Amino acid sequence: MEQSVKAHYDFLVIGAGSGAMGASRRAAMFGKKVAMIENKVIGGTCVNVGCVPKKVMFNLASFLEDAHVISDYGVKGLDKLELDFGHFKRQRDAYIKRLNGIYSTNVKNAGIDYIEGFARFTSPKEVEVVKGQDQPIERYSADHILIASGSTPEEGTFEGREHCWVSDDIFKMEELPKSAVVLGGGYIAVEMSQILQAFGVKTTLLIRDVPLRQVDSEVVDNLVENMKKLGLDVKLKTPFTKVTKDQDSGLISVHTTTNEVFEAEKVLLAMGRPPCVRGLGLENAGVEVLPSGFVKVDENHFTNVPGVYAIGDVTNHEQLTPVAIKAGRILAEYLFNGRTDLQMNYANIPTAIFSHPPIGYVGLSEQQAIAKYGADNIKTYKSKFTNMFYSLAAEDKKKLGTLFKLICLKTDDGQEKVIGSHAIGRGVDEMMQLVAVSINMGATKRDFDRTIAIHPTASEEYVLMDPKLYF
């Protein structure tokens, strides 16, 4: 017997991550009847298995890496540091649990109904929710339905996949392995390989081609040099073919096209995050998806089906928490507050990669700018130096390189408009936010040159790259 609709909503959101939260809370502000459906833990990828716990791990890894330099300042005993990973995990997990509680409180205070279970479209205006094996299926309807189900780690289909971890598993591990091989060349692979290495895990990073293809190639070269200085075994242009496990020793082997075999206790597969759409019943609603599997949306995040929308990682846009939040809020403003003038701007989105030291970038790389505008129309300024933090380091291998780049477009009025900045170095993850503001305001190289430096800082290099004297 078919179940009747349990409740009807103005706005029904599938997911409870960053984008879903931004959209649902903003819709509730306008007095709309809102519900969220989530089959995992509130907070989504970012809070539970993404940026937040990863950043906590990065903070610890940064301290452990910095200790090697601080010891040269005269601080004794740093060579005897010992990581109690069990204690760290308990503290980190407790912090995440507090955040889950805050999210739940925010949802409750906003008057949003929170429905636990797996959502599946039955029509463009209705979904069914499976709550458990022994519980009845519930049906809900809505005038507007938002798909904000996020992404999931790439599982892979190669031989031996069952022997590999994915990124979510990193946050579940109770103890550190002695050795690990990380497969991938994106930001997750770069960040996690360096975190594991800093934690004392003998780590190898296998990359099919080169890492971070979206980042300026000079910055990437600097990154690889830094990773090797920190003891990470980096193998470029080394595709793998299969993974095997020795049943006696328990060790896992990664076999490559170069006929090399890399052995470790754990293998981490970090090869991207496809959209989490399996089982959503998009076909029942007639929602169109791209060949890549992402939900197809227009510039306002409308799908091809009236009343059905999608934001965040499930769409073919940058998989970043602030992007999803802003897109969700703009959609709610558009739908429920008459702000049809609002539109998400996906240009010049600043990004940080938490390597050691971090990478930050916004806008075009030098290579992207030349490809788009031609080499004769681009002027690039750069500063390569050693951060003052390493001034007392006793060995060159402890001194990690820093590189700042400003990419400028020559304009008809003789100015040089800044259209990108890609950098690596201590603190660039914090600096890049304000560089992005400058670029989005249309800053020129002259604006940077006319700005007085803060000395002694690394950020002063931004206003000291081949400056012209303006009055």
C-alpha positions as CSV (number, residue, x, y, z in Angstrom):
1,M,0.0,0.0,0.0
2,E,1.4,3.4,-1.0
3,Q,2.3,5.7,1.9
4,S,0.6,9.1,2.0
5,V,2.7,12.3,2.1
6,K,3.7,12.9,5.7
7,A,4.4,16.6,5.2
8,H,4.6,19.3,2.6
9,Y,7.3,22.0,2.6
10,D,8.1,25.2,0.8
11,F,11.8,24.1,0.6
12,L,13.1,20.6,1.0
13,V,16.9,20.1,1.1
14,I,18.7,16.8,0.4
15,G,21.9,17.0,2.5
16,A,23.0,18.7,5.7
17,G,26.5,19.9,4.7
18,S,27.7,23.5,4.2
19,G,25.7,24.3,1.1
20,A,22.5,22.7,2.5
21,M,22.9,24.6,5.7
22,G,23.5,27.9,4.0
23,A,20.4,27.5,1.8
24,S,18.0,26.1,4.4
25,R,18.8,28.6,7.1
26,R,18.5,31.5,4.7
27,A,15.1,30.2,3.5
28,A,13.9,29.8,7.1
29,M,14.9,33.4,7.7
30,F,12.2,34.4,5.2
31,G,9.5,32.4,7.1
32,K,9.5,29.4,4.8
33,K,8.7,25.9,6.0
34,V,12.0,24.1,5.5
35,A,13.2,20.5,6.0
36,M,16.6,18.9,5.6
37,I,17.2,15.2,4.9
38,E,20.5,13.6,5.8
39,N,21.6,10.0,5.9
40,K,24.9,10.5,7.6
41,V,26.2,13.0,10.2
42,I,25.1,16.6,10.2
43,G,27.7,19.0,8.9
44,G,28.6,17.1,5.7
45,T,32.1,16.4,4.4
46,C,33.8,19.6,5.7
47,V,32.9,19.2,9.3
48,N,33.2,15.4,9.6
49,V,35.7,14.1,7.1
50,G,37.1,17.1,5.3
51,C,38.5,20.6,5.9
52,V,37.9,20.9,9.7
53,P,39.5,17.7,11.0
54,K,42.1,17.9,8.2
55,K,43.1,21.5,9.3
56,V,43.4,20.2,12.9
57,M,45.8,17.5,11.7
58,F,47.6,20.1,9.6
59,N,48.1,22.3,12.6
60,L,49.7,19.4,14.5
61,A,51.8,18.5,11.5
62,S,53.0,22.1,11.1
63,F,54.2,22.1,14.7
64,L,56.1,18.9,14.3
65,E,57.8,20.2,11.2
66,D,58.6,23.5,12.7
67,A,60.1,21.8,15.7
68,H,63.1,20.8,13.5
69,V,63.8,24.5,12.9
70,I,62.9,25.8,16.4
71,S,65.6,23.5,17.8
72,D,68.2,25.5,16.0
73,Y,67.0,28.6,17.9
74,G,68.3,27.0,21.0
75,V,65.2,25.3,22.3
76,K,66.2,22.0,23.9
77,G,64.4,18.7,23.9
78,L,62.5,19.0,20.6
79,D,64.4,16.1,19.2
80,K,62.6,13.9,21.8
81,L,59.0,14.9,20.9
82,E,56.6,12.0,20.9
83,L,53.1,12.0,19.4
84,D,50.3,10.4,21.4
85,F,48.1,9.8,18.4
86,G,45.3,8.2,20.5
87,H,45.1,11.4,22.6
88,F,45.1,13.6,19.6
89,K,42.3,11.6,17.9
90,R,40.1,11.8,21.0
91,Q,40.6,15.5,21.3
92,R,40.0,16.1,17.5
93,D,36.9,13.9,17.5
94,A,35.5,15.6,20.6
95,Y,35.9,19.0,18.8
96,I,34.1,17.7,15.7
97,K,31.3,16.3,17.9
98,R,30.9,19.8,19.5
99,L,30.6,21.3,16.0
100,N,27.9,18.7,15.2
101,G,26.0,19.8,18.2
102,I,26.3,23.5,17.2
103,Y,25.0,22.6,13.7
104,S,22.0,20.7,15.2
105,T,21.2,23.6,17.5
106,N,21.3,26.1,14.6
107,V,18.9,24.0,12.7
108,K,16.5,23.6,15.6
109,N,16.7,27.4,16.4
110,A,15.9,28.2,12.8
111,G,12.7,26.1,12.9
112,I,14.0,23.6,10.3
113,D,12.7,20.1,10.4
114,Y,15.7,17.6,10.4
115,I,14.9,14.3,8.9
116,E,17.3,11.4,9.3
117,G,17.4,8.9,6.4
118,F,18.2,8.3,2.8
119,A,16.3,10.5,0.3
120,R,15.1,9.3,-3.1
121,F,13.1,11.2,-5.7
122,T,9.8,9.6,-6.7
123,S,8.7,12.5,-8.8
124,P,9.9,16.1,-9.4
125,K,8.0,17.3,-6.3
126,E,8.2,14.3,-4.0
127,V,10.9,12.2,-2.2
128,E,10.7,9.1,-0.1
129,V,13.0,8.6,2.9
130,V,14.3,5.3,4.0
131,K,15.1,5.4,7.7
132,G,16.0,1.9,8.5
133,Q,15.5,-1.7,7.6
134,D,12.5,-2.2,10.0
135,Q,11.1,1.3,9.6
136,P,8.4,2.4,7.2
137,I,9.3,4.5,4.2
138,E,8.2,8.1,4.6
139,R,7.1,10.4,1.8
140,Y,7.5,14.2,1.7
141,S,6.6,16.8,-0.9
142,A,7.8,20.3,-1.6
143,D,7.4,23.3,-3.9
144,H,11.1,23.5,-4.2
145,I,13.7,20.7,-3.8
146,L,17.4,21.3,-3.5
147,I,20.0,18.6,-4.2
148,A,23.0,19.4,-1.9
149,S,24.2,15.8,-1.3
150,G,27.9,16.6,-1.7
151,S,30.6,14.4,-2.9
152,T,32.2,11.1,-1.9
153,P,35.8,9.8,-2.3
154,E,36.7,8.2,-5.6
155,E,36.6,4.4,-5.1
156,G,38.4,3.3,-8.2
157,T,37.9,0.0,-10.1
158,F,41.5,-1.3,-10.4
159,E,42.7,-4.7,-9.3
160,G,43.3,-4.7,-5.5
161,R,41.0,-1.7,-4.7
162,E,39.8,-3.5,-1.6
163,H,43.2,-3.2,0.0
164,C,43.1,0.6,-0.1
165,W,41.9,3.3,2.1
166,V,40.1,6.4,0.9
167,S,40.4,9.8,2.5
168,D,37.4,9.3,4.8
169,D,39.3,6.4,6.4
170,I,42.2,8.6,7.5
171,F,39.9,10.2,10.1
172,K,38.9,6.8,11.4
173,M,42.4,5.3,12.0
174,E,43.0,4.5,15.7
175,E,46.8,4.3,15.3
176,L,49.4,5.4,12.8
177,P,50.9,2.9,10.4
178,K,54.6,2.7,10.1
179,S,54.5,3.3,6.3
180,A,52.0,4.4,3.7
181,V,51.7,4.9,0.0
182,V,49.4,7.7,-1.2
183,L,48.0,7.5,-4.7
184,G,47.0,10.8,-6.4
185,G,48.1,14.2,-7.4
186,G,45.3,16.5,-6.2
187,Y,45.2,18.6,-3.0
188,I,44.0,15.7,-0.8
189,A,46.9,13.5,-1.8
190,V,49.4,16.4,-1.3
191,E,48.0,17.4,2.1
192,M,47.5,13.9,3.5
193,S,50.9,12.6,2.3
194,Q,52.7,15.5,4.1
195,I,50.6,15.1,7.2
196,L,51.4,11.4,7.5
197,Q,55.1,12.1,6.9
198,A,55.1,14.8,9.6
199,F,53.4,12.3,12.0
200,G,56.4,10.0,11.5
201,V,54.9,7.7,8.9
202,K,57.3,6.7,6.2
203,T,55.3,8.0,3.2
204,T,55.6,7.7,-0.6
205,L,53.5,9.8,-2.9
206,L,52.8,8.3,-6.3
207,I,51.5,10.8,-8.9
208,R,50.4,9.7,-12.4
209,D,51.8,12.9,-14.0
210,V,52.4,16.1,-11.9
211,P,50.6,17.4,-8.8
212,L,48.1,20.2,-8.7
213,R,47.5,20.9,-12.3
214,Q,45.4,24.0,-11.5
215,V,48.3,25.6,-9.7
216,D,51.1,27.6,-11.4
217,S,53.8,25.3,-12.5
218,E,56.6,27.2,-10.8
219,V,54.8,27.0,-7.5
220,V,54.3,23.3,-8.0
221,D,58.0,22.8,-8.7
222,N,58.7,24.6,-5.4
223,L,56.2,22.4,-3.7
224,V,57.9,19.2,-4.9
225,E,61.3,20.5,-3.8
226,N,59.9,21.3,-0.3
227,M,58.3,17.9,0.0
228,K,61.5,16.2,-0.8
229,K,63.4,18.3,1.8
230,L,60.9,17.1,4.4
231,G,61.7,13.5,3.6
232,L,58.6,12.6,1.5
233,D,59.4,10.2,-1.3
234,V,57.7,11.8,-4.3
235,K,57.4,9.9,-7.5
236,L,56.2,12.0,-10.5
237,K,54.9,10.5,-13.8
238,T,54.4,7.1,-12.1
239,P,51.0,5.6,-12.8
240,F,50.1,2.5,-10.9
241,T,48.5,-0.6,-12.4
242,K,47.4,-2.7,-9.5
243,V,47.6,-3.2,-5.7
244,T,48.3,-6.6,-4.0
245,K,48.5,-7.7,-0.4
246,D,50.8,-10.3,1.1
247,Q,48.6,-12.5,3.3
248,D,51.5,-13.5,5.6
249,S,53.0,-10.1,6.3
250,G,49.9,-8.0,5.7
251,L,52.0,-5.5,3.7
252,I,50.4,-3.9,0.6
253,S,52.3,-3.5,-2.6
254,V,51.5,-0.9,-5.4
255,H,52.7,-2.0,-8.8
256,T,53.5,0.8,-11.4
257,T,53.9,1.1,-15.1
258,T,57.6,1.7,-14.5
259,N,57.9,-1.8,-13.2
260,E,58.6,-0.5,-9.7
261,V,56.8,-1.9,-6.6
262,F,56.2,0.2,-3.5
263,E,55.4,-1.6,-0.3
264,A,53.7,-0.2,2.8
265,E,51.3,-1.0,5.7
266,K,48.6,1.2,4.3
267,V,47.7,2.6,0.8
268,L,45.6,5.7,0.6
269,L,43.6,6.3,-2.6
270,A,43.2,10.1,-3.1
271,M,42.1,10.5,-6.6
272,G,39.2,13.1,-6.4
273,R,35.6,13.2,-5.2
274,P,32.8,12.4,-7.6
275,P,29.3,13.6,-6.8
276,C,27.2,11.8,-4.3
277,V,24.1,11.0,-6.5
278,R,23.9,7.3,-6.5
279,G,20.5,6.1,-5.3
280,L,18.9,9.6,-5.3
281,G,16.5,8.6,-8.0
282,L,17.3,11.6,-10.2
283,E,15.8,9.7,-13.2
284,N,12.4,9.6,-11.4
285,A,12.4,13.4,-11.4
286,G,13.9,13.8,-14.9
287,V,17.0,15.6,-13.6
288,E,19.7,15.8,-16.2
289,V,23.3,14.9,-15.3
290,L,26.5,15.6,-17.1
291,P,28.7,12.7,-18.5
292,S,30.9,13.2,-15.5
293,G,28.0,12.4,-13.2
294,F,27.6,15.9,-11.8
295,V,24.1,17.5,-11.8
296,K,23.7,19.9,-14.7
297,V,22.7,23.4,-13.5
298,D,22.4,26.8,-15.1
299,E,24.0,30.1,-13.8
300,N,21.2,30.3,-11.1
301,H,21.7,26.6,-10.0
302,F,18.4,25.6,-11.6
303,T,18.4,22.1,-13.0
304,N,16.4,21.3,-16.2
305,V,13.4,20.4,-14.0
306,P,11.3,23.4,-12.7
307,G,11.5,23.5,-8.9
308,V,14.6,21.3,-8.6
309,Y,18.0,22.9,-7.9
310,A,21.5,21.8,-7.1
311,I,24.5,23.4,-5.4
312,G,27.9,22.5,-4.0
313,D,30.0,19.4,-4.7
314,V,27.2,17.7,-6.5
315,T,27.6,20.3,-9.4
316,N,30.5,20.8,-11.7
317,H,31.9,23.8,-9.7
318,E,34.8,24.2,-7.3
319,Q,34.4,21.8,-4.4
320,L,34.9,24.3,-1.7
321,T,32.9,24.9,1.5
322,P,32.6,28.7,1.1
323,V,31.5,28.3,-2.5
324,A,28.7,25.9,-1.5
325,I,27.6,28.2,1.4
326,K,27.4,31.3,-0.8
327,A,25.7,29.5,-3.6
328,G,23.1,28.2,-1.1
329,R,22.4,31.6,0.3
330,I,22.1,33.2,-3.1
331,L,19.7,30.5,-4.2
332,A,17.5,31.1,-1.2
333,E,17.6,34.9,-1.7
334,Y,16.6,34.3,-5.4
335,L,13.7,32.0,-4.6
336,F,12.3,33.4,-1.4
337,N,13.4,37.1,-1.2
338,G,12.9,38.3,-4.7
339,R,16.6,38.8,-5.3
340,T,16.6,37.7,-8.9
341,D,19.5,40.1,-9.5
342,L,21.8,37.9,-7.5
343,Q,24.1,35.4,-9.2
344,M,27.0,33.4,-8.1
345,N,30.4,34.6,-9.4
346,Y,32.8,31.7,-9.9
347,A,35.7,33.9,-11.1
348,N,38.6,34.6,-8.8
349,I,37.8,32.3,-6.0
350,P,40.7,32.1,-3.6
351,T,41.9,28.7,-2.5
352,A,44.4,27.4,0.0
353,I,46.2,24.0,-0.1
354,F,47.5,23.0,3.3
355,S,50.9,21.6,2.2
356,H,54.1,22.4,4.2
357,P,54.3,25.3,3.8
358,P,50.9,26.1,2.3
359,I,49.9,27.1,-1.2
360,G,47.5,29.9,-1.9
361,Y,46.1,31.1,-5.2
362,V,43.4,33.2,-6.8
363,G,42.7,33.8,-10.4
364,L,44.9,32.7,-13.3
365,S,48.3,31.1,-13.2
366,E,50.9,32.4,-15.6
367,Q,50.4,29.4,-17.9
368,Q,46.6,29.9,-17.9
369,A,46.9,33.6,-18.5
370,I,49.3,33.1,-21.5
371,A,46.9,30.5,-23.0
372,K,44.0,32.8,-22.6
373,Y,45.5,36.2,-23.6
374,G,48.8,35.4,-25.4
375,A,52.3,35.8,-24.0
376,D,52.7,39.4,-25.4
377,N,49.8,40.6,-23.3
378,I,50.9,39.1,-20.0
379,K,53.5,40.5,-17.5
380,T,54.5,38.3,-14.5
381,Y,56.2,39.5,-11.4
382,K,57.7,37.1,-8.9
383,S,59.7,36.9,-5.7
384,K,61.5,33.8,-4.6
385,F,63.1,33.9,-1.2
386,T,63.7,32.1,2.1
387,N,61.3,33.1,4.9
388,M,63.0,34.8,7.9
389,F,61.7,32.0,10.1
390,Y,64.4,29.8,8.6
391,S,67.2,32.4,9.3
392,L,68.7,30.3,12.1
393,A,68.2,26.9,10.5
394,A,71.5,24.9,10.7
395,E,70.9,23.0,7.5
396,D,69.8,24.0,4.0
397,K,67.3,21.1,3.9
398,K,65.4,22.7,6.7
399,K,64.9,25.9,4.7
400,L,61.7,25.5,2.7
401,G,61.3,27.7,-0.3
402,T,58.9,30.6,-0.8
403,L,57.6,31.9,-4.1
404,F,55.1,34.7,-4.7
405,K,53.8,35.5,-8.2
406,L,51.6,38.3,-9.5
407,I,50.2,37.7,-13.0
408,C,49.2,40.9,-14.8
409,L,47.3,41.7,-18.0
410,K,48.5,44.6,-20.0
411,T,45.7,47.1,-20.7
412,D,45.1,49.7,-23.4
413,D,45.7,52.5,-21.0
414,G,49.2,51.3,-20.1
415,Q,48.2,49.7,-16.8
416,E,48.8,46.2,-15.7
417,K,45.7,44.6,-14.2
418,V,46.4,41.9,-11.7
419,I,44.5,38.8,-12.9
420,G,46.1,36.2,-10.7
421,S,48.4,35.4,-7.8
422,H,49.8,31.9,-7.1
423,A,52.1,31.5,-4.1
424,I,53.7,29.0,-1.7
425,G,55.2,29.8,1.7
426,R,54.5,30.3,5.4
427,G,51.3,32.2,5.9
428,V,50.2,32.5,2.3
429,D,47.0,30.6,3.2
430,E,46.1,33.6,5.3
431,M,47.5,36.3,2.9
432,M,45.6,35.1,-0.1
433,Q,42.2,36.2,1.2
434,L,43.0,39.9,1.0
435,V,44.9,39.4,-2.3
436,A,41.6,38.1,-3.7
437,V,39.8,41.2,-2.5
438,S,42.3,43.3,-4.3
439,I,41.9,41.3,-7.5
440,N,38.1,41.4,-7.3
441,M,38.3,45.2,-6.9
442,G,40.3,45.4,-10.2
443,A,43.6,46.3,-8.6
444,T,46.6,47.0,-10.9
445,K,50.3,46.5,-10.4
446,R,50.5,50.2,-9.7
447,D,48.1,49.8,-6.7
448,F,50.4,47.2,-5.2
449,D,53.5,49.3,-5.9
450,R,52.0,52.4,-4.2
451,T,51.3,50.5,-1.0
452,I,53.8,50.8,1.8
453,A,55.3,47.5,3.0
454,I,55.0,46.0,6.5
455,H,58.5,45.1,7.5
456,P,59.8,42.5,8.3
457,T,57.1,40.2,6.9
458,A,56.8,37.8,4.0
459,S,53.7,39.6,2.8
460,E,55.7,42.7,2.0
461,E,57.1,41.0,-1.1
462,Y,53.7,41.5,-2.7
463,V,54.4,45.3,-2.8
464,L,58.1,45.0,-3.5
465,M,58.1,43.0,-6.7
466,D,60.0,45.2,-9.2
467,P,58.2,48.3,-8.0
468,K,58.0,51.6,-9.9
469,L,58.2,54.8,-7.9
470,Y,54.8,56.5,-8.0
471,F,54.0,59.8,-6.5
